[in-house]
Amino acid sequence: MRDEFYMQLALDKAWEYQGLTYPNPAVGAVVTLNGNILAIEAHQKAGTSHAEVLALISAYETLSNTQIDFDTNDAQKAHTFLLALPKDFFSDCSIYVTLEPCSHEGKTPSCASLLQSLALSRVIIGIQDPIEGHDGGMKKLGNASIGVLEDKCRDLIEPFMIWQRRAFVLFKLAQTTNGRIGGGYLSSEVSLTHVHQLREVCDRLLIGGNTVREDRPTLDCRFTKGKAPDVMIYTKEDNFDRDIPLFYVENRTVSVGDDLIFLGKPSFILVEGGEGMLKALQKKIDWMLIYQTPKLSTHNLTYNTKMNLEFLHQDKKDVDLMIWSRQIGD
Amino acid sequence: MRDEFYMQLALDKAWEYQGLTYPNPAVGAVVTLNGNILAIEAHQKAGTSHAEVLALISAYETLSNTQIDFDTNDAQKAHTFLLALPKDFFSDCSIYVTLEPCSHEGKTPSCASLLQSLALSRVIIGIQDPIEGHDGGMKKLGNASIGVLEDKCRDLIEPFMIWQRRAFVLFKLAQTTNGRIGGGYLSSEVSLTHVHQLREVCDRLLIGGNTVREDRPTLDCRFTKGKAPDVMIYTKEDNFDRDIPLFYVENRTVSVGDDLIFLGKPSFILVEGGEGMLKALQKKIDWMLIYQTPKLSTHNLTYNTKMNLEFLHQDKKDVDLMIWSRQIGD
């Protein structure tokens, strides 16, 4: 198979953790040996092992038919383990990575240095790291190939590129297949859990005033047992029933207002709401994330606005479809 | 990688030709050598080469680094060519097929006999051919493995199973992402071409009377330059403007009425229409095929009905999402 085939597998894996790696980019990696796929992994969470490291560890497990007994997401331990392997352990292997391996020693050791030490037969990279000062990986690796499925690899890290300079605004919506958004919980528990994972990592959850008044949501992370996000209720009128649970979640701040100046700050902002919020925020929305349930409904609540999107990635979440899209111009 | 990985690749390929293989089932096949993928192919059209044959031919091309110069969809030629190869040419290869290879000599020679002669190292089959009298393939192959991703392989051929005994009814719909179905052509040319391919192979196109009165569609296959389908206008009132192009397409019959008795006959019926048709036919609909465009629209035409679906497969068609789903009970 051609390089594009393996890179696509790395991309698909990386999309599983889109947003969840904030403030890091989503990255996927595949390790092969003579065309055989040994590992398909992705970076899962900032501060834990990078995609390359997880893929190499998993390739080691496949090749040696053993199982690692430490937490492979502990980057220090994983790097130390890989560097202690016999020098030629991976010498016949190839690795595909959607993004140029990091060259700087940060929370985790440099992946470019690691790959250099392991001396794989081929390193194939989707795109260069577009952040200034992050371009040392290629130099360290010398003869790596670069430029496979570049557009797709660039789409994958668009949120990362945006939150370097201002807020990345992700509008989340759950709907039936005929576009109805009312009628209680629409999504599967797997989809709801995914929403709670996103709530946990975002800097702030933006919600419409009407949604708070009518649905009285708690907006916590009970499915993941994580820290509830700080909430901003976007409204011109501060007339809320302060007895609703939203205001009583531990370790969370709630602000009320219509000043969106904070969107100029590098951050990850999740927006939840219906038609009103979609219209009010439309000019600020970068991406939409739609959880589409396999139902047609006669509920009258829908959303009525004009918007052009580009579908970036779709996948199943239990019975639902999860559709990632970008807002584009006319 | 495990058998499931390769079988999934065969499944995804087969879905590209879902419906288009009528009256044959959709089938996919993958050929590997020491875990390397040599070929991923699918049956495309009744009367042409089966998936196994196309995959073996493609694997030959990969291994020999040559290109076949005859039409590989000519099953007779393809079988003859494969049988003339050195006896051990594929002896180290494995083949994954979503459905038990055919044992009977029909329009094309038997695939089970072919695989027996080529003596591959492994034959891995998704599911047994569920049609009575079609179960000779496994017997011929002796030590083939069976039962990989069985549920998915069964979903793939559900239309085939249905059109053995009555009409398989596929309701096709083009919509925006917020469920609007009005406002002219919504889909990309690639999606429209796919609709025309389905129109070409189906036995009859069922369309609602109101759609004919209001949209005055031609319902031909101009994107594929194929034979336009016979049309039945489903209505209680035969009051159409007979001057519209629909009635003047060559080699097509048009019938008008509300008698659906013909659905009892083994056949493939494509339904196009809006809310009225969806409600009128709801009890008869087996699957829905939705072409979802990456747009939100303010058009007021939507469809308002209750229905439970199960998403079976999704894929991109140019910029659109193509979603195959099955109607399920409450």
Interface residues (C-beta under 8 A of the other chain):
Chain A: M1 F5 N34 G35 N36 I37 Q175 T176 T177 N178 G179 R180 I290 P294 K295 L296 S297 T298 T302 Y303 N304 T305 K306 M307 N308 L309 E310 F311 Q314 K316 V319 D320 L321 I323 S325
Chain B: M1 F5 N34 G35 N36 I37 Q175 T176 T177 N178 G179 R180 I290 P294 K295 L296 S297 T298 T302 Y303 N304 T305 K306 M307 N308 L309 E310 F311 Q314 K316 V319 D320 L321 I323 S325
